[in-house]
Amino acid sequence: MTIENHQIILQDEHQKRHKIIRVHDVSFNSQTLMNTYQWLWIYAESYEFFPFELWECLDRAQIDDIIQDHQQTYRVTQIFLIRKPKFS
């Protein structure tokens, strides 16, 4: 079995490139004794969260799409699918 992580390269209106990665987060809930899973989009360089309101746009992103928030406009320049082996 493999885990799929995605990496997206965005370019802002100042021609600066931003590498955004999708990571799988697992949290253990001690009350229910179960794991909770979610996908997060973060900046690869700083590990800070990419704006939450744009995550759904990143999930559906295609090359040359425009992603816009209140302060910034980005163009999707590259999309990568990274497969990593999952070890038990």
Biopython code that builds the backbone (N, CA, C, O; Angstrom):
import numpy as np
from Bio.PDB.StructureBuilder import StructureBuilder

atoms = [
    (1, "MET", "N", (0.843, -1.178, 0.000)),
    (1, "MET", "CA", (0.000, 0.000, 0.000)),
    (1, "MET", "C", (0.893, 1.248, 0.000)),
    (1, "MET", "O", (1.970, 1.249, 0.596)),
    (2, "THR", "N", (0.439, 2.294, -0.667)),
    (2, "THR", "CA", (1.210, 3.525, -0.719)),
    (2, "THR", "C", (0.382, 4.693, -0.216)),
    (2, "THR", "O", (-0.848, 4.669, -0.259)),
    (3, "ILE", "N", (1.075, 5.707, 0.258)),
    (3, "ILE", "CA", (0.450, 6.960, 0.664)),
    (3, "ILE", "C", (0.710, 7.958, -0.451)),
    (3, "ILE", "O", (1.836, 8.057, -0.936)),
    (4, "GLU", "N", (-0.288, 8.686, -0.858)),
    (4, "GLU", "CA", (-0.116, 9.661, -1.920)),
    (4, "GLU", "C", (-0.089, 11.063, -1.322)),
    (4, "GLU", "O", (-1.062, 11.498, -0.705)),
    (5, "ASN", "N", (1.011, 11.760, -1.501)),
    (5, "ASN", "CA", (1.121, 13.161, -1.108)),
    (5, "ASN", "C", (1.226, 13.977, -2.378)),
    (5, "ASN", "O", (1.879, 13.570, -3.339)),
    (6, "HIS", "N", (0.599, 15.097, -2.379)),
    (6, "HIS", "CA", (0.630, 15.955, -3.545)),
    (6, "HIS", "C", (1.467, 17.182, -3.241)),
    (6, "HIS", "O", (1.520, 17.668, -2.111)),
    (7, "GLN", "N", (2.105, 17.656, -4.265)),
    (7, "GLN", "CA", (2.894, 18.875, -4.169)),
    (7, "GLN", "C", (2.453, 19.770, -5.314)),
    (7, "GLN", "O", (2.378, 19.328, -6.461)),
    (8, "ILE", "N", (2.162, 21.021, -5.006)),
    (8, "ILE", "CA", (1.720, 21.973, -6.017)),
    (8, "ILE", "C", (2.656, 23.170, -5.975)),
    (8, "ILE", "O", (2.994, 23.672, -4.903)),
    (9, "ILE", "N", (3.064, 23.614, -7.138)),
    (9, "ILE", "CA", (3.870, 24.820, -7.246)),
    (9, "ILE", "C", (2.948, 25.940, -7.731)),
    (9, "ILE", "O", (2.329, 25.844, -8.790)),
    (10, "LEU", "N", (2.874, 26.999, -6.931)),
    (10, "LEU", "CA", (2.058, 28.160, -7.268)),
    (10, "LEU", "C", (2.978, 29.331, -7.563)),
    (10, "LEU", "O", (4.063, 29.441, -6.991)),
    (11, "GLN", "N", (2.542, 30.195, -8.450)),
    (11, "GLN", "CA", (3.292, 31.406, -8.750)),
    (11, "GLN", "C", (2.381, 32.593, -8.484)),
    (11, "GLN", "O", (1.265, 32.656, -9.001)),
    (12, "ASP", "N", (2.864, 33.546, -7.666)),
    (12, "ASP", "CA", (2.040, 34.715, -7.348)),
    (12, "ASP", "C", (2.219, 35.806, -8.398)),
    (12, "ASP", "O", (2.973, 35.634, -9.356)),
    (13, "GLU", "N", (1.530, 36.920, -8.217)),
    (13, "GLU", "CA", (1.587, 37.989, -9.222)),
    (13, "GLU", "C", (2.947, 38.686, -9.298)),
    (13, "GLU", "O", (3.201, 39.443, -10.235)),
    (14, "HIS", "N", (3.815, 38.440, -8.328)),
    (14, "HIS", "CA", (5.173, 38.989, -8.335)),
    (14, "HIS", "C", (6.187, 37.980, -8.882)),
    (14, "HIS", "O", (7.395, 38.176, -8.749)),
    (15, "GLN", "N", (5.696, 36.909, -9.491)),
    (15, "GLN", "CA", (6.501, 35.843, -10.097)),
    (15, "GLN", "C", (7.241, 34.996, -9.067)),
    (15, "GLN", "O", (8.133, 34.229, -9.430)),
    (16, "LYS", "N", (6.889, 35.121, -7.801)),
    (16, "LYS", "CA", (7.500, 34.296, -6.757)),
    (16, "LYS", "C", (6.798, 32.935, -6.730)),
    (16, "LYS", "O", (5.572, 32.850, -6.812)),
    (17, "ARG", "N", (7.594, 31.885, -6.616)),
    (17, "ARG", "CA", (7.036, 30.526, -6.581)),
    (17, "ARG", "C", (6.886, 30.045, -5.142)),
    (17, "ARG", "O", (7.721, 30.329, -4.283)),
    (18, "HIS", "N", (5.801, 29.310, -4.900)),
    (18, "HIS", "CA", (5.499, 28.761, -3.587)),
    (18, "HIS", "C", (5.247, 27.263, -3.751)),
    (18, "HIS", "O", (4.418, 26.849, -4.561)),
    (19, "LYS", "N", (5.966, 26.462, -2.978)),
    (19, "LYS", "CA", (5.766, 25.013, -2.999)),
    (19, "LYS", "C", (4.809, 24.669, -1.864)),
    (19, "LYS", "O", (5.108, 24.908, -0.694)),
    (20, "ILE", "N", (3.656, 24.108, -2.217)),
    (20, "ILE", "CA", (2.617, 23.737, -1.252)),
    (20, "ILE", "C", (2.514, 22.214, -1.275)),
    (20, "ILE", "O", (2.412, 21.615, -2.345)),
    (21, "ILE", "N", (2.541, 21.593, -0.107)),
    (21, "ILE", "CA", (2.440, 20.135, -0.048)),
    (21, "ILE", "C", (1.227, 19.723, 0.774)),
    (21, "ILE", "O", (0.814, 20.413, 1.705)),
    (22, "ARG", "N", (0.678, 18.589, 0.404)),
    (22, "ARG", "CA", (-0.480, 18.010, 1.099)),
    (22, "ARG", "C", (0.047, 16.883, 1.971)),
    (22, "ARG", "O", (0.660, 15.937, 1.476)),
    (23, "VAL", "N", (-0.195, 16.990, 3.270)),
    (23, "VAL", "CA", (0.311, 15.983, 4.204)),
    (23, "VAL", "C", (-0.851, 15.339, 4.954)),
    (23, "VAL", "O", (-1.899, 15.950, 5.163)),
    (24, "HIS", "N", (-0.638, 14.122, 5.341)),
    (24, "HIS", "CA", (-1.641, 13.338, 6.063)),
    (24, "HIS", "C", (-1.380, 13.463, 7.560)),
    (24, "HIS", "O", (-0.307, 13.095, 8.039)),
    (25, "ASP", "N", (-2.348, 13.974, 8.289)),
    (25, "ASP", "CA", (-2.215, 14.163, 9.729)),
    (25, "ASP", "C", (-3.053, 13.113, 10.451)),
    (25, "ASP", "O", (-4.213, 12.890, 10.105)),
    (26, "VAL", "N", (-2.465, 12.477, 11.444)),
    (26, "VAL", "CA", (-3.158, 11.465, 12.236)),
    (26, "VAL", "C", (-3.128, 11.906, 13.693)),
    (26, "VAL", "O", (-2.064, 12.202, 14.236)),
    (27, "SER", "N", (-4.293, 11.948, 14.319)),
    (27, "SER", "CA", (-4.397, 12.306, 15.739)),
    (27, "SER", "C", (-5.101, 11.181, 16.480)),
    (27, "SER", "O", (-6.051, 10.583, 15.974)),
    (28, "PHE", "N", (-4.628, 10.906, 17.668)),
    (28, "PHE", "CA", (-5.259, 9.872, 18.500)),
    (28, "PHE", "C", (-6.179, 10.538, 19.507)),
    (28, "PHE", "O", (-5.764, 11.438, 20.238)),
    (29, "ASN", "N", (-7.443, 10.088, 19.545)),
    (29, "ASN", "CA", (-8.425, 10.600, 20.498)),
    (29, "ASN", "C", (-8.471, 9.627, 21.669)),
    (29, "ASN", "O", (-8.914, 8.488, 21.523)),
    (30, "SER", "N", (-8.014, 10.080, 22.825)),
    (30, "SER", "CA", (-7.937, 9.182, 23.988)),
    (30, "SER", "C", (-9.315, 8.846, 24.563)),
    (30, "SER", "O", (-9.448, 7.855, 25.281)),
    (31, "GLN", "N", (-10.330, 9.636, 24.268)),
    (31, "GLN", "CA", (-11.679, 9.326, 24.766)),
    (31, "GLN", "C", (-12.354, 8.236, 23.946)),
    (31, "GLN", "O", (-13.006, 7.352, 24.501)),
    (32, "THR", "N", (-12.202, 8.295, 22.636)),
    (32, "THR", "CA", (-12.830, 7.283, 21.785)),
    (32, "THR", "C", (-11.873, 6.146, 21.443)),
    (32, "THR", "O", (-12.283, 5.129, 20.884)),
    (33, "LEU", "N", (-10.596, 6.322, 21.779)),
    (33, "LEU", "CA", (-9.547, 5.345, 21.475)),
    (33, "LEU", "C", (-9.450, 5.059, 19.977)),
    (33, "LEU", "O", (-9.206, 3.928, 19.559)),
    (34, "MET", "N", (-9.644, 6.103, 19.187)),
    (34, "MET", "CA", (-9.585, 5.965, 17.735)),
    (34, "MET", "C", (-8.681, 7.047, 17.157)),
    (34, "MET", "O", (-8.481, 8.106, 17.752)),
    (35, "ASN", "N", (-8.149, 6.750, 15.994)),
    (35, "ASN", "CA", (-7.355, 7.733, 15.262)),
    (35, "ASN", "C", (-8.271, 8.589, 14.397)),
    (35, "ASN", "O", (-9.275, 8.108, 13.872)),
    (36, "THR", "N", (-7.918, 9.850, 14.254)),
    (36, "THR", "CA", (-8.612, 10.766, 13.363)),
    (36, "THR", "C", (-7.636, 11.147, 12.259)),
    (36, "THR", "O", (-6.488, 11.495, 12.535)),
    (37, "TYR", "N", (-8.081, 11.084, 11.027)),
    (37, "TYR", "CA", (-7.230, 11.366, 9.882)),
    (37, "TYR", "C", (-7.744, 12.598, 9.146)),
    (37, "TYR", "O", (-8.951, 12.783, 8.995)),
    (38, "GLN", "N", (-6.824, 13.430, 8.693)),
    (38, "GLN", "CA", (-7.188, 14.546, 7.837)),
    (38, "GLN", "C", (-6.000, 14.939, 6.973)),
    (38, "GLN", "O", (-4.849, 14.660, 7.307)),
    (39, "TRP", "N", (-6.301, 15.588, 5.865)),
    (39, "TRP", "CA", (-5.271, 16.085, 4.961)),
    (39, "TRP", "C", (-5.096, 17.569, 5.189)),
    (39, "TRP", "O", (-6.076, 18.298, 5.346)),
    (40, "LEU", "N", (-3.854, 18.024, 5.209)),
    (40, "LEU", "CA", (-3.527, 19.426, 5.443)),
    (40, "LEU", "C", (-2.670, 19.940, 4.292)),
    (40, "LEU", "O", (-1.848, 19.200, 3.750)),
    (41, "TRP", "N", (-2.856, 21.200, 3.917)),
    (41, "TRP", "CA", (-2.010, 21.845, 2.911)),
    (41, "TRP", "C", (-1.094, 22.818, 3.622)),
    (41, "TRP", "O", (-1.554, 23.715, 4.329)),
    (42, "ILE", "N", (0.220, 22.636, 3.431)),
    (42, "ILE", "CA", (1.202, 23.493, 4.112)),
    (42, "ILE", "C", (2.262, 23.970, 3.121)),
    (42, "ILE", "O", (2.482, 23.361, 2.075)),
    (43, "TYR", "N", (2.909, 25.076, 3.482)),
    (43, "TYR", "CA", (4.063, 25.547, 2.715)),
    (43, "TYR", "C", (5.229, 24.608, 2.992)),
    (43, "TYR", "O", (5.537, 24.337, 4.153)),
    (44, "ALA", "N", (5.879, 24.112, 1.956)),
    (44, "ALA", "CA", (6.981, 23.162, 2.119)),
    (44, "ALA", "C", (8.170, 23.791, 2.831)),
    (44, "ALA", "O", (8.864, 23.106, 3.582)),
    (45, "GLU", "N", (8.421, 25.074, 2.613)),
    (45, "GLU", "CA", (9.597, 25.717, 3.189)),
    (45, "GLU", "C", (9.440, 26.002, 4.683)),
    (45, "GLU", "O", (10.395, 25.851, 5.444)),
    (46, "SER", "N", (8.260, 26.407, 5.102)),
    (46, "SER", "CA", (8.072, 26.858, 6.486)),
    (46, "SER", "C", (7.188, 25.937, 7.320)),
    (46, "SER", "O", (7.147, 26.068, 8.544)),
    (47, "TYR", "N", (6.491, 25.023, 6.692)),
    (47, "TYR", "CA", (5.525, 24.138, 7.344)),
    (47, "TYR", "C", (4.361, 24.905, 7.974)),
    (47, "TYR", "O", (3.682, 24.386, 8.860)),
    (48, "GLU", "N", (4.130, 26.129, 7.522)),
    (48, "GLU", "CA", (2.962, 26.891, 7.953)),
    (48, "GLU", "C", (1.774, 26.484, 7.092)),
    (48, "GLU", "O", (1.942, 26.050, 5.952)),
    (49, "PHE", "N", (0.582, 26.627, 7.640)),
    (49, "PHE", "CA", (-0.618, 26.275, 6.892)),
    (49, "PHE", "C", (-0.847, 27.243, 5.740)),
    (49, "PHE", "O", (-0.711, 28.456, 5.900)),
    (50, "PHE", "N", (-1.193, 26.701, 4.586)),
    (50, "PHE", "CA", (-1.684, 27.519, 3.492)),
    (50, "PHE", "C", (-3.086, 27.961, 3.902)),
    (50, "PHE", "O", (-3.745, 27.229, 4.641)),
    (51, "PRO", "N", (-3.578, 29.125, 3.460)),
    (51, "PRO", "CA", (-4.904, 29.588, 3.904)),
    (51, "PRO", "C", (-5.990, 28.511, 3.766)),
    (51, "PRO", "O", (-6.199, 27.948, 2.691)),
    (52, "PHE", "N", (-6.668, 28.246, 4.879)),
    (52, "PHE", "CA", (-7.668, 27.177, 4.950)),
    (52, "PHE", "C", (-8.747, 27.297, 3.881)),
    (52, "PHE", "O", (-9.178, 26.293, 3.313)),
    (53, "GLU", "N", (-9.181, 28.515, 3.610)),
    (53, "GLU", "CA", (-10.294, 28.706, 2.676)),
    (53, "GLU", "C", (-9.930, 28.316, 1.236)),
    (53, "GLU", "O", (-10.810, 28.233, 0.380)),
    (54, "LEU", "N", (-8.656, 28.080, 0.970)),
    (54, "LEU", "CA", (-8.226, 27.707, -0.381)),
    (54, "LEU", "C", (-7.913, 26.222, -0.524)),
    (54, "LEU", "O", (-7.572, 25.770, -1.617)),
    (55, "TRP", "N", (-8.022, 25.462, 0.551)),
    (55, "TRP", "CA", (-7.670, 24.039, 0.497)),
    (55, "TRP", "C", (-8.511, 23.286, -0.520)),
    (55, "TRP", "O", (-7.986, 22.441, -1.245)),
    (56, "GLU", "N", (-9.786, 23.571, -0.587)),
    (56, "GLU", "CA", (-10.645, 22.867, -1.543)),
    (56, "GLU", "C", (-10.214, 23.171, -2.980)),
    (56, "GLU", "O", (-10.265, 22.294, -3.842)),
    (57, "CYS", "N", (-9.792, 24.403, -3.236)),
    (57, "CYS", "CA", (-9.272, 24.760, -4.565)),
    (57, "CYS", "C", (-8.018, 23.957, -4.880)),
    (57, "CYS", "O", (-7.842, 23.501, -6.009)),
    (58, "LEU", "N", (-7.151, 23.780, -3.897)),
    (58, "LEU", "CA", (-5.932, 22.989, -4.108)),
    (58, "LEU", "C", (-6.262, 21.526, -4.374)),
    (58, "LEU", "O", (-5.588, 20.872, -5.170)),
    (59, "ASP", "N", (-7.299, 21.006, -3.710)),
    (59, "ASP", "CA", (-7.701, 19.612, -3.922)),
    (59, "ASP", "C", (-8.109, 19.358, -5.369)),
    (59, "ASP", "O", (-7.903, 18.260, -5.886)),
    (60, "ARG", "N", (-8.683, 20.360, -6.024)),
    (60, "ARG", "CA", (-9.181, 20.218, -7.398)),
    (60, "ARG", "C", (-8.281, 20.894, -8.432)),
    (60, "ARG", "O", (-8.638, 20.964, -9.608)),
    (61, "ALA", "N", (-7.139, 21.382, -8.014)),
    (61, "ALA", "CA", (-6.285, 22.208, -8.875)),
    (61, "ALA", "C", (-5.802, 21.466, -10.115)),
    (61, "ALA", "O", (-5.537, 20.264, -10.088)),
    (62, "GLN", "N", (-5.699, 22.229, -11.204)),
    (62, "GLN", "CA", (-5.121, 21.755, -12.451)),
    (62, "GLN", "C", (-4.134, 22.806, -12.936)),
    (62, "GLN", "O", (-4.186, 23.959, -12.506)),
    (63, "ILE", "N", (-3.245, 22.414, -13.819)),
    (63, "ILE", "CA", (-2.243, 23.330, -14.348)),
    (63, "ILE", "C", (-2.933, 24.559, -14.954)),
    (63, "ILE", "O", (-3.938, 24.437, -15.655)),
    (64, "ASP", "N", (-2.383, 25.732, -14.675)),
    (64, "ASP", "CA", (-2.849, 27.043, -15.158)),
    (64, "ASP", "C", (-4.119, 27.546, -14.479)),
    (64, "ASP", "O", (-4.631, 28.599, -14.858)),
    (65, "ASP", "N", (-4.642, 26.825, -13.486)),
    (65, "ASP", "CA", (-5.767, 27.355, -12.708)),
    (65, "ASP", "C", (-5.319, 28.594, -11.943)),
    (65, "ASP", "O", (-4.151, 28.725, -11.577)),
    (66, "ILE", "N", (-6.250, 29.486, -11.711)),
    (66, "ILE", "CA", (-6.004, 30.666, -10.900)),
    (66, "ILE", "C", (-6.675, 30.450, -9.548)),
    (66, "ILE", "O", (-7.861, 30.130, -9.476)),
    (67, "ILE", "N", (-5.902, 30.629, -8.480)),
    (67, "ILE", "CA", (-6.408, 30.493, -7.115)),
    (67, "ILE", "C", (-6.247, 31.857, -6.458)),
    (67, "ILE", "O", (-5.160, 32.436, -6.455)),
    (68, "GLN", "N", (-7.340, 32.357, -5.906)),
    (68, "GLN", "CA", (-7.316, 33.723, -5.411)),
    (68, "GLN", "C", (-7.908, 33.787, -4.003)),
    (68, "GLN", "O", (-8.942, 33.185, -3.712)),
    (69, "ASP", "N", (-7.215, 34.539, -3.139)),
    (69, "ASP", "CA", (-7.772, 34.851, -1.822)),
    (69, "ASP", "C", (-7.864, 36.370, -1.707)),
    (69, "ASP", "O", (-7.737, 37.076, -2.708)),
    (70, "HIS", "N", (-8.080, 36.867, -0.514)),
    (70, "HIS", "CA", (-8.280, 38.303, -0.309)),
    (70, "HIS", "C", (-7.045, 39.129, -0.662)),
    (70, "HIS", "O", (-7.170, 40.265, -1.119)),
    (71, "GLN", "N", (-5.873, 38.574, -0.457)),
    (71, "GLN", "CA", (-4.642, 39.345, -0.604)),
    (71, "GLN", "C", (-3.783, 38.938, -1.796)),
    (71, "GLN", "O", (-2.946, 39.725, -2.238)),
    (72, "GLN", "N", (-3.963, 37.755, -2.319)),
    (72, "GLN", "CA", (-3.006, 37.183, -3.258)),
    (72, "GLN", "C", (-3.727, 36.449, -4.384)),
    (72, "GLN", "O", (-4.806, 35.891, -4.185)),
    (73, "THR", "N", (-3.124, 36.456, -5.551)),
    (73, "THR", "CA", (-3.593, 35.660, -6.679)),
    (73, "THR", "C", (-2.451, 34.741, -7.084)),
    (73, "THR", "O", (-1.314, 35.183, -7.249)),
    (74, "TYR", "N", (-2.760, 33.468, -7.244)),
    (74, "TYR", "CA", (-1.763, 32.462, -7.595)),
    (74, "TYR", "C", (-2.171, 31.760, -8.881)),
    (74, "TYR", "O", (-3.357, 31.623, -9.178)),
    (75, "ARG", "N", (-1.181, 31.320, -9.635)),
    (75, "ARG", "CA", (-1.411, 30.469, -10.801)),
    (75, "ARG", "C", (-0.721, 29.141, -10.541)),
    (75, "ARG", "O", (0.431, 29.107, -10.107)),
    (76, "VAL", "N", (-1.425, 28.044, -10.807)),
    (76, "VAL", "CA", (-0.860, 26.710, -10.623)),
    (76, "VAL", "C", (0.078, 26.440, -11.789)),
    (76, "VAL", "O", (-0.349, 26.427, -12.944)),
    (77, "THR", "N", (1.359, 26.223, -11.489)),
    (77, "THR", "CA", (2.341, 25.979, -12.557)),
    (77, "THR", "C", (2.748, 24.514, -12.669)),
    (77, "THR", "O", (3.079, 24.045, -13.758)),
    (78, "GLN", "N", (2.726, 23.783, -11.547)),
    (78, "GLN", "CA", (3.092, 22.365, -11.577)),
    (78, "GLN", "C", (2.320, 21.616, -10.497)),
    (78, "GLN", "O", (1.995, 22.168, -9.446)),
    (79, "ILE", "N", (2.035, 20.350, -10.777)),
    (79, "ILE", "CA", (1.387, 19.465, -9.811)),
    (79, "ILE", "C", (2.141, 18.144, -9.836)),
    (79, "ILE", "O", (2.397, 17.587, -10.904)),
    (80, "PHE", "N", (2.494, 17.646, -8.658)),
    (80, "PHE", "CA", (3.213, 16.379, -8.538)),
    (80, "PHE", "C", (2.446, 15.427, -7.640)),
    (80, "PHE", "O", (1.825, 15.844, -6.662)),
    (81, "LEU", "N", (2.492, 14.161, -7.972)),
    (81, "LEU", "CA", (1.957, 13.095, -7.132)),
    (81, "LEU", "C", (3.161, 12.314, -6.634)),
    (81, "LEU", "O", (3.934, 11.771, -7.424)),
    (82, "ILE", "N", (3.311, 12.264, -5.332)),
    (82, "ILE", "CA", (4.472, 11.619, -4.724)),
    (82, "ILE", "C", (3.998, 10.353, -4.026)),
    (82, "ILE", "O", (3.142, 10.408, -3.143)),
    (83, "ARG", "N", (4.535, 9.250, -4.408)),
    (83, "ARG", "CA", (4.156, 7.977, -3.781)),
    (83, "ARG", "C", (5.278, 7.532, -2.858)),
    (83, "ARG", "O", (6.441, 7.457, -3.255)),
    (84, "LYS", "N", (4.907, 7.238, -1.622)),
    (84, "LYS", "CA", (5.878, 6.758, -0.651)),
    (84, "LYS", "C", (5.412, 5.403, -0.148)),
    (84, "LYS", "O", (4.225, 5.230, 0.131)),
    (85, "PRO", "N", (6.300, 4.454, -0.026)),
    (85, "PRO", "CA", (5.882, 3.150, 0.500)),
    (85, "PRO", "C", (5.480, 3.283, 1.967)),
    (85, "PRO", "O", (6.124, 3.999, 2.733)),
    (86, "LYS", "N", (4.432, 2.601, 2.342)),
    (86, "LYS", "CA", (3.978, 2.602, 3.732)),
    (86, "LYS", "C", (4.448, 1.314, 4.381)),
    (86, "LYS", "O", (4.165, 0.215, 3.904)),
    (87, "PHE", "N", (5.166, 1.471, 5.471)),
    (87, "PHE", "CA", (5.708, 0.316, 6.167)),
    (87, "PHE", "C", (4.867, 0.025, 7.402)),
    (87, "PHE", "O", (4.409, 0.945, 8.078)),
    (88, "SER", "N", (4.669, -1.234, 7.690)),
    (88, "SER", "CA", (3.877, -1.621, 8.864)),
    (88, "SER", "C", (4.734, -1.705, 10.094)),
    (88, "SER", "O", (4.235, -2.017, 11.174)),
]
sb = StructureBuilder()
sb.init_structure("model")
sb.init_model(0)
sb.init_chain("A")
sb.init_seg("    ")
for serial, (resi, resn, name, xyz) in enumerate(atoms, 1):
    if name == "N":
        sb.init_residue(resn, " ", resi, " ")
    sb.init_atom(name, np.array(xyz, "f"), 0.0, 1.0, " ", f" {name:<3s}", serial, name[0])
structure = sb.get_structure()
